[in-house]
Amino acid sequence: MSLSLGIPRETAARENRVALTPDLAKKLTSKKWKILIEAGAGTRAGYRDSDYSAAGATITASREEVFGADLVWKVQRPTQDEVKLLKAGATLACLMDPFRGDDLFDQLAARKVSALCMELIPRTSRAQSMDALSSQANIAGYRAVLEATRFYPRFFPMLMTSAGSAKAAKVVVLGAGVAGLQAIATAKRLGATVEAYDVRPEVKEQILSLGAKFIEIDIGESGSGQGGYAKELSPEAKKRLDQGLSDRLKKADILVSTAAIPGRKAPILITEETVQGMRPGSVIVDMAAATGGNCPLTQADEVVERHGVTLVGVTNFPALVPADASSFYGRNLQNLLALFSKEENGAPVLHWNMEDDIIAAALVAHQGEVRWKKKG
């Protein structure tokens, strides 16, 4: 008997992605998976129900049927009502916001659900193809710069015309992780002059390789943390950073800030005094808006103007590029599936290898027990 995979329609506000695209559905049905798609699940990402039907999937209007599948893939964490629809022994894989600090994992364990948290996929070479945070951050960095072009009242590239010339926009990117590096590359492609800063000195080479200038600031310590992430700085280092950044940021036309620390409030890098010193018409795209923002004036999911500067507080940039974001995310899930499934007698079966480092890191609930606890 074939295993079933349920793909529900996302109900979270401003979420346009879907966890499986028709081309991936076709690959899975060819491997004897029974694919259940909630009607309209892919519509906002540009995928029609008929596209899924043509790929061999079954379209259903019943959320109970979709959530009652052996395996459920979602983009966003499930609601309490959705958790109740999961059957005992089912497997769930999605983004779960593990640092929120609520009892979601306990709820899933109580339902005897095996839950894979996509944010906890380790950042290792072997796990790259499953790293949803990186695949979505790449898209977010690209889209963040496009959002800046929407609100910036001038050209990005230098232009010389018979009516006069326009100077290239000066873009400063704070944070050179996956999102920051893509923001740098996108701003450069659009013709801006780009500078970037990161507390991790080892990313300087990557910044320079993209044609941007690295902002040198001696903060007296390294900001490199575990897993390639930045760590929280000491008060003395924060003071040095604020002093070193302020004047540089005031001269920028566009600021794209990406600085975030997993499980903690976003660090303040752009003070109100800095915003006051920026030229009217400048734009700040605060990619850390979901965790408090790198600027205290940012408002999550709002675009506001303060001191003549536009602050963009979008919290879900990948959802603004839903077709490709869904495709990348679905491939992450498909690659992860290969670690805990195999074929027996011509049909897929689930097989948990608890010695696998990726499974060990991402499996937050299994066989009625919570396997992950928030640290600190």
RASUL-V693804 format. One record per backbone hydrogen bond with DSSP energy under -1.0 kcal/mol. NH is the residue of the N-H (numbers start at 1). CO is the residue of the C=O. If there is no record, write none. Layout:
BEGIN
[[NH | CO] [NH | CO]]
END
This chain:
BEGIN
[[5 | 34] [6 | 71] [7 | 36] [15 | 12] [25 | 21] [26 | 22] [27 | 23] [28 | 24] [29 | 25] [30 | 26] [32 | 29] [33 | 28] [34 | 3] [36 | 5] [37 | 58] [38 | 7] [39 | 60] [41 | 38] [45 | 42] [46 | 43] [47 | 42] [52 | 48] [53 | 49] [54 | 50] [56 | 53] [57 | 52] [58 | 35] [60 | 37] [66 | 62] [67 | 63] [69 | 66] [71 | 4] [72 | 91] [73 | 6] [74 | 93] [83 | 79] [84 | 80] [86 | 83] [89 | 112] [90 | 87] [91 | 70] [92 | 114] [93 | 72] [94 | 116] [95 | 75] [100 | 97] [107 | 103] [108 | 104] [109 | 105] [110 | 106] [111 | 107] [112 | 109] [113 | 108] [114 | 90] [115 | 365] [116 | 92] [117 | 362] [118 | 94] [120 | 117] [121 | 118] [124 | 122] [128 | 125] [130 | 127] [131 | 128] [132 | 130] [135 | 131] [136 | 132] [137 | 133] [138 | 134] [139 | 135] [140 | 136] [141 | 137] [142 | 138] [143 | 139] [144 | 140] [145 | 141] [146 | 142] [147 | 143] [148 | 144] [149 | 145] [150 | 146] [151 | 147] [152 | 148] [159 | 166] [161 | 164] [164 | 161] [166 | 159] [169 | 156] [171 | 193] [172 | 254] [173 | 195] [174 | 256] [175 | 197] [181 | 177] [182 | 178] [183 | 179] [184 | 180] [185 | 181] [186 | 182] [187 | 183] [188 | 184] [189 | 185] [190 | 186] [191 | 188] [192 | 187] [193 | 169] [195 | 171] [196 | 213] [197 | 173] [203 | 200] [204 | 201] [207 | 203] [208 | 204] [209 | 205] [211 | 208] [212 | 207] [213 | 194] [215 | 196] [223 | 199] [225 | 229] [229 | 226] [231 | 223] [238 | 234] [239 | 235] [240 | 236] [241 | 237] [242 | 238] [243 | 239] [244 | 240] [245 | 241] [246 | 242] [249 | 245] [250 | 246] [252 | 249] [253 | 170] [254 | 170] [255 | 283] [256 | 172] [257 | 285] [258 | 174] [264 | 261] [266 | 291] [269 | 294] [270 | 294] [275 | 271] [276 | 272] [277 | 273] [278 | 275] [281 | 308] [282 | 279] [283 | 253] [284 | 310] [285 | 255] [286 | 312] [287 | 257] [287 | 285] [289 | 286] [291 | 288] [292 | 289] [293 | 288] [298 | 295] [301 | 313] [302 | 299] [304 | 311] [306 | 309] [309 | 306] [310 | 282] [311 | 304] [312 | 284] [313 | 302] [320 | 317] [321 | 318] [325 | 321] [326 | 322] [327 | 323] [328 | 324] [329 | 325] [330 | 326] [331 | 327] [332 | 328] [333 | 329] [334 | 330] [335 | 331] [336 | 332] [337 | 333] [338 | 334] [339 | 336] [340 | 337] [342 | 349] [344 | 347] [347 | 344] [349 | 342] [351 | 340] [356 | 353] [360 | 356] [361 | 357] [362 | 358] [363 | 359] [364 | 115] [364 | 362] [365 | 115] [366 | 369] [369 | 366] [371 | 364]]
END
